[in-house]
Amino acid sequence: MFTFLIVLQAIIAAALVTVILMQRSEGGGLTSSGSPSGLMSARGAADFLTRATSVLAGLFILMSITLAFLAASRGAVSVDTSLQRRAPAAQTQAQPPVAAQPVPATADNAVAPAPADNGVPLAR
């Protein structure tokens, strides 16, 4: 059922794009150019492509809401774990943590002491 509705949604979307692209460009869009007489005329409102656009847009919104409701009510869906890394069998057994051993300071691994913080920010 869900797959059928998704395919139907794709068909409605393709038809909506087609109907919109078939319409004659009136010019203007959001700008002030174009003929204002063609916007609210009876002929403009009754045009087949305009009505088809309205119907398809309504169906698209209705199908989107329906699909969202069905997807939310389906419950938990298992996630594909085929690409998940698996831990080696030797590491899956519980092992006690290893305590850190202090390393004696030598000339090779000596660390310089941190500078004293006297409240002055370091120069960059």
Secondary structure as the mmCIF struct_conf table of DSSP 4:
data_model
#
loop_
_struct_conf.conf_type_id
_struct_conf.id
_struct_conf.beg_label_comp_id
_struct_conf.beg_label_asym_id
_struct_conf.beg_label_seq_id
_struct_conf.end_label_comp_id
_struct_conf.end_label_asym_id
_struct_conf.end_label_seq_id
HELX_RH_AL_P HELX_RH_AL_P1 PHE A 2 MET A 22
BEND BEND1 GLN A 23 GLN A 23
HELX_LH_PP_P HELX_LH_PP_P1 ARG A 24 SER A 25
BEND BEND2 GLY A 27 GLY A 27
TURN_TY1_P TURN_TY1_P1 GLY A 29 LEU A 30
BEND BEND3 THR A 31 SER A 32
BEND BEND4 GLY A 34 GLY A 34
HELX_RH_3T_P HELX_RH_3T_P1 PRO A 36 GLY A 38
TURN_TY1_P TURN_TY1_P2 LEU A 39 LEU A 39
BEND BEND5 MET A 40 MET A 40
HELX_RH_AL_P HELX_RH_AL_P2 ALA A 42 ALA A 45
BEND BEND6 ALA A 46 ALA A 46
HELX_RH_AL_P HELX_RH_AL_P3 PHE A 48 SER A 73
TURN_TY1_P TURN_TY1_P3 ARG A 74 ARG A 74
HELX_LH_PP_P HELX_LH_PP_P2 SER A 78 ASP A 80
TURN_TY1_P TURN_TY1_P4 SER A 82 LEU A 83
BEND BEND7 GLN A 84 GLN A 84
HELX_RH_AL_P HELX_RH_AL_P4 ALA A 89 THR A 92
BEND BEND8 GLN A 93 GLN A 93
HELX_LH_PP_P HELX_LH_PP_P3 PRO A 96 ALA A 105
BEND BEND9 ALA A 107 ASN A 109
HELX_LH_PP_P HELX_LH_PP_P4 ALA A 112 ALA A 116
BEND BEND10 GLY A 119 GLY A 119
HELX_LH_PP_P HELX_LH_PP_P5 VAL A 120 ALA A 123
#
